[in-house]
Amino acid sequence: MLALLQEEPGADVVEAALDLAEMSCVNVSEVLQKAEQHGIDTDGLEIDLEALGVRLHAFDIGDARVAADLWHATRSAGLSLGDRACLALARKLGGVVVTADTRWAELEGIDIPVEIVR
């Protein structure tokens, strides 16, 4: 989502996937923070995301457990809690993670498909 908002390489891939996108509210928080860091007005951004077709998901205790369990398999790549929240949602929904972070392509043993956008 950040690649799209900041018009970075891979934004076109993200834009094409919006109508099927699912997003953890943990990751919405990251997007809001990063956008504000770059001087973007975030008032109503979550409403805009939903208007674009992005379905937002609360981060519950089950997600917290999965994200914590993923730490072992992702620590060598240095993935953050937000990264693992994204992976946890993809695992729960049986989806594909779309990211610009090339470190995710190196993940092994997580059994979650990852698509790198650039």
Contacts in CASP RR format, 6 or more apart in sequence:
PFRMAT RR
TARGET T0000
AUTHOR 0000-0000-0000
METHOD contacts of the structure
MODEL  1
MLALLQEEPGADVVEAALDLAEMSCVNVSEVLQKAEQHGIDTDGLEIDLE
ALGVRLHAFDIGDARVAADLWHATRSAGLSLGDRACLALARKLGGVVVTA
DTRWAELEGIDIPVEIVR
1 14 0 8 1.000
1 23 0 8 1.000
1 27 0 8 1.000
1 31 0 8 1.000
1 49 0 8 1.000
1 54 0 8 1.000
2 8 0 8 1.000
2 30 0 8 1.000
2 31 0 8 1.000
2 34 0 8 1.000
2 35 0 8 1.000
2 100 0 8 1.000
3 9 0 8 1.000
3 10 0 8 1.000
3 11 0 8 1.000
3 14 0 8 1.000
3 100 0 8 1.000
3 117 0 8 1.000
3 118 0 8 1.000
4 11 0 8 1.000
4 14 0 8 1.000
4 15 0 8 1.000
4 18 0 8 1.000
5 31 0 8 1.000
5 34 0 8 1.000
5 35 0 8 1.000
5 40 0 8 1.000
6 38 0 8 1.000
8 100 0 8 1.000
8 118 0 8 1.000
9 100 0 8 1.000
9 117 0 8 1.000
9 118 0 8 1.000
10 100 0 8 1.000
10 117 0 8 1.000
10 118 0 8 1.000
13 98 0 8 1.000
13 115 0 8 1.000
13 117 0 8 1.000
13 118 0 8 1.000
14 98 0 8 1.000
14 117 0 8 1.000
17 98 0 8 1.000
18 52 0 8 1.000
18 53 0 8 1.000
18 54 0 8 1.000
19 52 0 8 1.000
19 53 0 8 1.000
21 52 0 8 1.000
21 53 0 8 1.000
21 54 0 8 1.000
21 55 0 8 1.000
21 98 0 8 1.000
22 54 0 8 1.000
22 55 0 8 1.000
22 57 0 8 1.000
22 89 0 8 1.000
22 90 0 8 1.000
22 93 0 8 1.000
22 95 0 8 1.000
23 49 0 8 1.000
23 54 0 8 1.000
23 55 0 8 1.000
23 56 0 8 1.000
23 57 0 8 1.000
23 86 0 8 1.000
23 89 0 8 1.000
24 56 0 8 1.000
24 57 0 8 1.000
24 59 0 8 1.000
24 63 0 8 1.000
24 82 0 8 1.000
24 85 0 8 1.000
24 86 0 8 1.000
24 88 0 8 1.000
24 89 0 8 1.000
25 56 0 8 1.000
25 57 0 8 1.000
25 58 0 8 1.000
25 59 0 8 1.000
26 59 0 8 1.000
26 81 0 8 1.000
26 82 0 8 1.000
26 85 0 8 1.000
26 86 0 8 1.000
27 82 0 8 1.000
27 85 0 8 1.000
27 86 0 8 1.000
28 46 0 8 1.000
28 49 0 8 1.000
28 56 0 8 1.000
30 82 0 8 1.000
31 45 0 8 1.000
31 49 0 8 1.000
32 42 0 8 1.000
32 45 0 8 1.000
32 46 0 8 1.000
35 42 0 8 1.000
35 45 0 8 1.000
36 42 0 8 1.000
46 56 0 8 1.000
49 56 0 8 1.000
50 56 0 8 1.000
57 89 0 8 1.000
59 85 0 8 1.000
62 88 0 8 1.000
63 85 0 8 1.000
63 88 0 8 1.000
63 89 0 8 1.000
63 92 0 8 1.000
66 84 0 8 1.000
66 87 0 8 1.000
66 88 0 8 1.000
66 91 0 8 1.000
66 92 0 8 1.000
67 81 0 8 1.000
67 82 0 8 1.000
67 84 0 8 1.000
67 85 0 8 1.000
67 87 0 8 1.000
67 88 0 8 1.000
68 84 0 8 1.000
70 79 0 8 1.000
70 84 0 8 1.000
70 87 0 8 1.000
70 88 0 8 1.000
70 110 0 8 1.000
71 79 0 8 1.000
71 84 0 8 1.000
73 107 0 8 1.000
73 108 0 8 1.000
73 109 0 8 1.000
73 110 0 8 1.000
74 83 0 8 1.000
74 84 0 8 1.000
74 87 0 8 1.000
74 107 0 8 1.000
74 110 0 8 1.000
77 103 0 8 1.000
77 104 0 8 1.000
77 106 0 8 1.000
77 107 0 8 1.000
78 103 0 8 1.000
79 87 0 8 1.000
79 103 0 8 1.000
79 104 0 8 1.000
79 107 0 8 1.000
83 101 0 8 1.000
83 104 0 8 1.000
86 97 0 8 1.000
86 99 0 8 1.000
87 97 0 8 1.000
87 110 0 8 1.000
87 112 0 8 1.000
90 96 0 8 1.000
90 97 0 8 1.000
90 112 0 8 1.000
90 113 0 8 1.000
91 110 0 8 1.000
91 111 0 8 1.000
91 112 0 8 1.000
94 112 0 8 1.000
95 112 0 8 1.000
95 113 0 8 1.000
96 113 0 8 1.000
96 114 0 8 1.000
96 115 0 8 1.000
97 104 0 8 1.000
97 112 0 8 1.000
97 113 0 8 1.000
97 114 0 8 1.000
97 115 0 8 1.000
98 115 0 8 1.000
98 117 0 8 1.000
99 114 0 8 1.000
99 115 0 8 1.000
99 116 0 8 1.000
99 117 0 8 1.000
100 116 0 8 1.000
100 117 0 8 1.000
100 118 0 8 1.000
101 116 0 8 1.000
102 116 0 8 1.000
104 114 0 8 1.000
104 116 0 8 1.000
105 114 0 8 1.000
105 116 0 8 1.000
107 114 0 8 1.000
END
